[in-house]
């Protein structure tokens, strides 16, 4: 089996109202953007995946990945990962592409990706409502009550105030409103601070520890990204001081970094996103290491509907504790716009779970009409295209020599 065609799409799904992500303070997001990849084999199997995009920054990606992936056996995941790592030497981390090969492998073997990863439980998975904005405390408390009515039993709040008091007040208001009926997680978004528009305070160890002390009294279930993503020693120290579990690692660069965190004891809950930090392969290593060390695992999923499905398959193959992140911030960030090119949006059931796709592979089913409406194909290549490019750039004689060497 060989990859015979690569297609790349810019996808831009307009939001009904501006979304103000807490991780980019002061920046309104009006469009859900991502890059979609579709790999097709010489036997006609297709694999899909998507990577978050800020604008059209991947315009030249196809010319880079084409020679690495065309002709490759997509079911040889170790070789795929090696090629993606080689691509990264030239400046781009493209872990998200790996999932498309898992998708093909699952379809080839007639298995879901979770089954390929060793999962045997096909029951729906528990999810928590992951908010994305910082709202006035009273407003947020009312919103969380509505989330409870939808079936959520856990919510994650965002805090990004100028003072510790503002952050604590946010949690206090929600705790008063819900009592003991819901678990509350808190994301400080300090792992990779962005200060391009506004410049909120960057937490240090003392502020994180002080918030954790307040969080304990408020029954906070976990504190996420309280310090920089590379502050592994400080995170380990915070974990020693805190009675609230410390979570993070959504965006770190693969197993070589996760391994150090695990050795240093940086987190209680590991949250690698398989589309952002190491691919499905490295995330599975982290999940297994957490199980061996008595730690918890719940991947980050705040990307798009395809990214959610990738991480859903991974999560479903593990112990399923704590619940999985379900991005939800109405009116802008809801299933219709988060999952905009999927045939069916991914919705929560009244019992606070999400059903698992039954189809082989990742279970991604596109609405081709919506893809045509919101997507723009900016790259397509086949083996013939690779050959023509080589002849054009290297000359016929050199191109033939390269083809012969690659075929050995």
Buried (B, 14 or more C-beta within 10 A) or exposed (E): BEBBBBBBBBBBBEBEEEBBBBBBBEBEBEBBBBBBBBBBBEEEBBBBBBBBBEEEEBEEBBEBBBBBBBBBBBBBBEEBBEBBBEBBEEEBBBBBBBBBBBBBBBBBEEBBBBBBBEBEEBEBBBBBBBBBBBBEBEEBBBBBBEBBEEBBBBBBBBBBBEEBEEBBBBBBBBBEBBEEEBBBBBBBBBBEBBEEEEEBBEBBBEBBBBBBBBBEEBBBBBBBBBBBBBBBEBBBBBBEBBEBBBBBBBBBBBBEBBBEBBEBBBBBBBBBBBBBBBBBBBBBBBBBBBBEEEBBBBBBBBBBBBBBBBBBBBBBBBEBBBBBBBBBBBEBBBBBBBBBBBEEEBEBEEEBBBBBBEEBBBBBEBBEEBBEEBBEEBBBBBBEBBBEBBBEEEEEEEBBEBBEEEEE
